[in-house]
Amino acid sequence: MRIVARHVEILGAAEGADIVCEGEEGETFFIIIEGRAAVVRRGRKIGELTEGCYFGELALLDPAPRAVTIRAITPVSLAALGHRMFKVLLREMPALSSQLLASLAGELRQARAGIG
């Protein structure tokens, strides 16, 4: 994590601000350091993110538009990692790649369970 921390930019978002917007291209991976944010799809809140949660990884792995809007519920402090450094870290840190793939597999499993 110390290696990752050296390559992130610390950003802030005010309460009510959209951090990323559904339908836009994404080039940044985010980790919430402090605060809470809503996950919004088609104008409806479908979830909430808190300290330690991350988002934006799909936009870096697949160039499709963002699937959701992330909106600050409270003031939010974020660690932001650009796409170039994200790919370097995935390549150079196999444990990070494994953890990310396991997380994505779990999310896919949950999504499929909700469908069927």
C-alpha positions, 0 to 999 in steps of 0.5 A, a space after each residue: 500500500 505504501 507503493 500505491 500511496 506514493 502514486 496517488 493524488 489526493 482530491 476532495 469533493 463537496 457534499 452533493 458533488 458528482 465525482 464521476 458521472 454515468 455515461 462518461 469515459 473514465 480514466 481514474 481509479 478512486 479510493 474513498 479516504 474519508 466521507 460517504 458517497 452514493 452510487 446512482 444509476 439512472 437517477 436512483 440511489 442503488 448503493 453507498 460507499 464509505 471509507 476504504 471503498 473504491 470505484 473506477 476500476 472497471 473504466 480502467 480495465 474496459 473502455 466502456 462508459 461509466 455505469 454509475 454516477 458517484 455523488 458525495 453525500 458528505 464532503 469526501 476525501 479521495 485518493 485518485 490513481 490515473 490509468 497509466 500508473 494503475 496499469 503499471 501497478 497491476 503489472 508490477 504487483 501481482 498481489 494487487 492484481 489477484 485482490 482486484 480480480 477476486 473482488 470483481 469476481 465477487 461483484 459479478 457473482 452477486 450481480 448474477 445472483 440478483 438476476 436469476 
